[in-house]
Amino acid sequence: MMLLLICLSSSGEGPDPTEILMAIRVTDTKVALKSGYDKYLSVDQKSRVVGRSDAISSREQWEPVFEDVSMDC
C-alpha cells in the first residue's frame, strides 16, 4: 500500500519534487517515506532527517503515531 499526497497548482501542473512525500507500508506498524527525488528518508547521526538512501533498511523505517487531535482545514 502506498499513500501519495499531492495538491495540483492552479495551472493544473503537478507538484515539484520538493513537494512530494510518499508513505510506503513496510510492516503492519511501520512505513518508509520516499521523497520526490526517489530517496528514502532516515535520521542521521546528528538527529537530522535526511533523504540519501536508495533502498529501505531498518534506518528508513518509521512508526507513525496518531493522536486524538482535531484537524480543522
C-alpha positions in Angstrom: 0.0 0.0 0.0 1.3 3.5 -0.9 0.0 6.9 0.1 0.8 9.9 -2.1 -0.4 13.3 -1.0 -0.3 16.0 -3.7 -2.1 19.2 -4.5 -2.3 20.5 -8.0 -1.4 24.0 -8.7 -3.9 26.4 -10.2 -2.3 25.9 -13.6 -3.0 22.2 -13.3 0.6 21.2 -13.2 1.8 18.5 -10.8 4.0 19.2 -7.7 7.7 20.0 -7.6 9.9 17.1 -6.3 10.3 19.1 -3.0 6.5 18.9 -2.5 6.2 15.1 -2.9 6.3 12.7 0.0 5.2 9.1 -0.4 4.4 6.7 2.6 5.0 3.1 1.7 3.8 0.4 4.1 6.8 -1.8 5.2 5.0 -3.8 8.0 1.7 -3.5 9.8 3.2 -0.9 12.1 6.0 0.8 10.0 6.2 2.9 6.9 9.0 4.2 4.7 9.0 7.7 3.5 10.2 8.4 -0.1 10.9 11.9 -1.3 10.1 13.3 -4.8 13.8 12.8 -5.6 13.4 9.0 -5.2 15.3 8.9 -1.9 14.1 7.3 1.3 14.2 9.4 4.5 16.1 8.4 7.6 17.6 10.1 10.6 21.4 10.7 10.6 23.9 10.6 13.5 23.2 14.3 14.2 19.4 13.6 14.5 18.6 15.3 11.2 16.1 13.9 8.8 17.9 13.3 5.5 17.0 11.7 2.2 20.0 9.8 0.9 19.1 6.2 0.7 18.1 4.3 -2.5 16.6 1.3 -0.6 14.7 0.6 2.6 16.6 -0.7 5.6 15.9 -0.5 9.3 17.1 3.1 9.3 14.5 4.1 6.7 11.5 2.7 8.7 9.2 5.0 10.7 6.5 4.1 13.1 3.6 6.6 12.8 1.9 7.8 16.0 -1.6 9.1 15.6 -3.0 11.2 18.4 -6.6 12.1 19.0 -6.3 15.7 17.7 -8.8 17.6 15.7 -7.6 18.9 12.3 -9.5 21.8 11.1 -8.9 22.7 7.5 
